[in-house]
Amino acid sequence: MAAATFTDLGFDPEQGEMLYLLLRLPGAAAHALEQSRLGHKKFPFFEIELETTSAGERL
């Protein structure tokens, strides 16, 4: 959707890509600051619960 908007506004592909990256930067910076307070070991990884078959194999 962003690409179509930038095209309609007359941006060439390189300009559209740079503008898109610049518009995303504040969100990425805020996320990095939030994660730096937690530390890299407290990153919210979720456990995957695997189901087993009657033969003991994982699905």
VMD Tcl script that builds the backbone (N, CA, C; Angstrom):
set m [mol new atoms 177]
animate dup $m
set s [atomselect $m all]
$s set {name element resname resid chain x y z} {
  {N N MET 1 A 0.818 -1.169 0.000}
  {CA C MET 1 A 0.000 0.000 0.000}
  {C C MET 1 A 0.878 1.255 0.000}
  {N N ALA 2 A 1.955 1.201 0.748}
  {CA C ALA 2 A 2.862 2.353 0.780}
  {C C ALA 2 A 3.484 2.581 -0.586}
  {N N ALA 3 A 3.836 1.502 -1.280}
  {CA C ALA 3 A 4.458 1.645 -2.599}
  {C C ALA 3 A 3.498 2.310 -3.582}
  {N N ALA 4 A 2.233 1.920 -3.535}
  {CA C ALA 4 A 1.244 2.528 -4.428}
  {C C ALA 4 A 1.067 4.012 -4.113}
  {N N THR 5 A 1.060 4.333 -2.824}
  {CA C THR 5 A 0.918 5.736 -2.420}
  {C C THR 5 A 2.096 6.560 -2.897}
  {N N PHE 6 A 3.307 6.055 -2.692}
  {CA C PHE 6 A 4.495 6.789 -3.115}
  {C C PHE 6 A 4.530 6.956 -4.634}
  {N N THR 7 A 4.080 5.931 -5.355}
  {CA C THR 7 A 4.027 6.028 -6.819}
  {C C THR 7 A 3.035 7.106 -7.242}
  {N N ASP 8 A 1.866 7.122 -6.584}
  {CA C ASP 8 A 0.869 8.149 -6.898}
  {C C ASP 8 A 1.387 9.557 -6.595}
  {N N LEU 9 A 2.252 9.672 -5.591}
  {CA C LEU 9 A 2.811 10.973 -5.238}
  {C C LEU 9 A 3.986 11.375 -6.132}
  {N N GLY 10 A 4.394 10.471 -7.034}
  {CA C GLY 10 A 5.436 10.806 -7.988}
  {C C GLY 10 A 6.851 10.437 -7.566}
  {N N PHE 11 A 7.005 9.633 -6.525}
  {CA C PHE 11 A 8.338 9.203 -6.105}
  {C C PHE 11 A 8.827 8.081 -7.000}
  {N N ASP 12 A 10.129 8.071 -7.301}
  {CA C ASP 12 A 10.679 6.910 -7.997}
  {C C ASP 12 A 10.945 5.828 -6.943}
  {N N PRO 13 A 11.235 4.583 -7.349}
  {CA C PRO 13 A 11.383 3.503 -6.377}
  {C C PRO 13 A 12.418 3.763 -5.283}
  {N N GLU 14 A 13.552 4.336 -5.639}
  {CA C GLU 14 A 14.589 4.588 -4.632}
  {C C GLU 14 A 14.131 5.626 -3.608}
  {N N GLN 15 A 13.475 6.672 -4.083}
  {CA C GLN 15 A 12.981 7.700 -3.172}
  {C C GLN 15 A 11.894 7.139 -2.255}
  {N N GLY 16 A 11.009 6.343 -2.803}
  {CA C GLY 16 A 9.954 5.727 -1.998}
  {C C GLY 16 A 10.513 4.817 -0.929}
  {N N GLU 17 A 11.540 4.045 -1.292}
  {CA C GLU 17 A 12.164 3.151 -0.321}
  {C C GLU 17 A 12.815 3.933 0.813}
  {N N MET 18 A 13.528 4.996 0.481}
  {CA C MET 18 A 14.183 5.819 1.510}
  {C C MET 18 A 13.161 6.488 2.422}
  {N N LEU 19 A 12.078 7.003 1.852}
  {CA C LEU 19 A 11.041 7.635 2.667}
  {C C LEU 19 A 10.383 6.614 3.583}
  {N N TYR 20 A 10.112 5.435 3.064}
  {CA C TYR 20 A 9.514 4.365 3.875}
  {C C TYR 20 A 10.423 4.010 5.046}
  {N N LEU 21 A 11.717 3.880 4.786}
  {CA C LEU 21 A 12.662 3.558 5.867}
  {C C LEU 21 A 12.723 4.683 6.903}
  {N N LEU 22 A 12.720 5.924 6.451}
  {CA C LEU 22 A 12.755 7.055 7.383}
  {C C LEU 22 A 11.494 7.118 8.241}
  {N N LEU 23 A 10.356 6.787 7.657}
  {CA C LEU 23 A 9.109 6.808 8.420}
  {C C LEU 23 A 9.038 5.674 9.442}
  {N N ARG 24 A 9.734 4.570 9.188}
  {CA C ARG 24 A 9.759 3.447 10.125}
  {C C ARG 24 A 10.762 3.636 11.253}
  {N N LEU 25 A 11.732 4.504 11.063}
  {CA C LEU 25 A 12.831 4.643 12.017}
  {C C LEU 25 A 12.393 4.986 13.439}
  {N N PRO 26 A 11.473 5.914 13.684}
  {CA C PRO 26 A 11.096 6.220 15.073}
  {C C PRO 26 A 10.528 5.012 15.819}
  {N N GLY 27 A 9.729 4.210 15.151}
  {CA C GLY 27 A 9.182 3.010 15.788}
  {C C GLY 27 A 10.264 1.998 16.121}
  {N N ALA 28 A 11.211 1.820 15.212}
  {CA C ALA 28 A 12.313 0.890 15.453}
  {C C ALA 28 A 13.198 1.382 16.596}
  {N N ALA 29 A 13.418 2.694 16.665}
  {CA C ALA 29 A 14.236 3.256 17.746}
  {C C ALA 29 A 13.540 3.082 19.089}
  {N N ALA 30 A 12.237 3.315 19.151}
  {CA C ALA 30 A 11.492 3.139 20.398}
  {C C ALA 30 A 11.523 1.682 20.839}
  {N N HIS 31 A 11.375 0.766 19.896}
  {CA C HIS 31 A 11.425 -0.661 20.219}
  {C C HIS 31 A 12.805 -1.036 20.759}
  {N N ALA 32 A 13.855 -0.521 20.149}
  {CA C ALA 32 A 15.215 -0.824 20.612}
  {C C ALA 32 A 15.433 -0.304 22.033}
  {N N LEU 33 A 14.921 0.886 22.338}
  {CA C LEU 33 A 15.058 1.420 23.695}
  {C C LEU 33 A 14.305 0.575 24.712}
  {N N GLU 34 A 13.101 0.132 24.366}
  {CA C GLU 34 A 12.329 -0.719 25.270}
  {C C GLU 34 A 13.043 -2.034 25.521}
  {N N GLN 35 A 13.576 -2.638 24.474}
  {CA C GLN 35 A 14.248 -3.922 24.623}
  {C C GLN 35 A 15.568 -3.789 25.369}
  {N N SER 36 A 16.248 -2.653 25.235}
  {CA C SER 36 A 17.524 -2.492 25.926}
  {C C SER 36 A 17.332 -2.440 27.436}
  {N N ARG 37 A 16.181 -1.971 27.882}
  {CA C ARG 37 A 15.899 -1.965 29.327}
  {C C ARG 37 A 15.723 -3.372 29.864}
  {N N LEU 38 A 15.198 -4.276 29.044}
  {CA C LEU 38 A 14.978 -5.656 29.483}
  {C C LEU 38 A 16.252 -6.496 29.414}
  {N N GLY 39 A 17.135 -6.151 28.537}
  {CA C GLY 39 A 18.327 -6.961 28.319}
  {C C GLY 39 A 18.045 -8.050 27.302}
  {N N HIS 40 A 19.095 -8.563 26.707}
  {CA C HIS 40 A 18.906 -9.547 25.640}
  {C C HIS 40 A 18.452 -10.905 26.151}
  {N N LYS 41 A 18.656 -11.211 27.430}
  {CA C LYS 41 A 18.259 -12.523 27.947}
  {C C LYS 41 A 16.781 -12.585 28.321}
  {N N LYS 42 A 16.112 -11.448 28.404}
  {CA C LYS 42 A 14.695 -11.443 28.757}
  {C C LYS 42 A 13.816 -11.151 27.552}
  {N N PHE 43 A 14.320 -11.462 26.376}
  {CA C PHE 43 A 13.533 -11.250 25.171}
  {C C PHE 43 A 12.332 -12.197 25.210}
  {N N PRO 44 A 11.154 -11.736 24.832}
  {CA C PRO 44 A 9.945 -12.558 25.010}
  {C C PRO 44 A 9.810 -13.695 23.999}
  {N N PHE 45 A 10.626 -14.727 24.164}
  {CA C PHE 45 A 10.470 -15.918 23.338}
  {C C PHE 45 A 9.375 -16.777 23.960}
  {N N PHE 46 A 8.553 -17.350 23.140}
  {CA C PHE 46 A 7.469 -18.181 23.634}
  {C C PHE 46 A 7.808 -19.640 23.412}
  {N N GLU 47 A 7.481 -20.468 24.391}
  {CA C GLU 47 A 7.760 -21.892 24.263}
  {C C GLU 47 A 6.769 -22.527 23.301}
  {N N ILE 48 A 7.246 -23.500 22.583}
  {CA C ILE 48 A 6.393 -24.261 21.679}
  {C C ILE 48 A 6.116 -25.601 22.337}
  {N N GLU 49 A 4.846 -25.873 22.540}
  {CA C GLU 49 A 4.484 -27.156 23.125}
  {C C GLU 49 A 4.236 -28.140 21.990}
  {N N LEU 50 A 5.042 -29.185 21.949}
  {CA C LEU 50 A 4.932 -30.183 20.897}
  {C C LEU 50 A 4.031 -31.322 21.355}
  {N N GLU 51 A 3.226 -31.797 20.447}
  {CA C GLU 51 A 2.373 -32.937 20.740}
  {C C GLU 51 A 3.123 -34.205 20.341}
  {N N THR 52 A 2.892 -35.273 21.078}
  {CA C THR 52 A 3.518 -36.547 20.734}
  {C C THR 52 A 2.445 -37.541 20.321}
  {N N THR 53 A 2.843 -38.464 19.452}
  {CA C THR 53 A 1.928 -39.512 19.017}
  {C C THR 53 A 2.001 -40.646 20.024}
  {N N SER 54 A 1.173 -41.655 19.831}
  {CA C SER 54 A 1.178 -42.803 20.732}
  {C C SER 54 A 2.501 -43.556 20.669}
  {N N ALA 55 A 3.225 -43.415 19.561}
  {CA C ALA 55 A 4.529 -44.058 19.426}
  {C C ALA 55 A 5.638 -43.219 20.030}
  {N N GLY 56 A 5.306 -42.058 20.564}
  {CA C GLY 56 A 6.302 -41.196 21.199}
  {C C GLY 56 A 6.990 -40.241 20.238}
  {N N GLU 57 A 6.541 -40.198 18.980}
  {CA C GLU 57 A 7.139 -39.284 18.007}
  {C C GLU 57 A 6.512 -37.905 18.147}
  {N N ARG 58 A 7.313 -36.892 17.912}
  {CA C ARG 58 A 6.807 -35.524 17.961}
  {C C ARG 58 A 6.142 -35.176 16.645}
  {N N LEU 59 A 5.065 -34.431 16.725}
  {CA C LEU 59 A 4.376 -33.966 15.513}
  {C C LEU 59 A 4.901 -32.624 15.091}
}
mol reanalyze $m
mol bondsrecalc $m
mol representation Tube
mol addrep $m
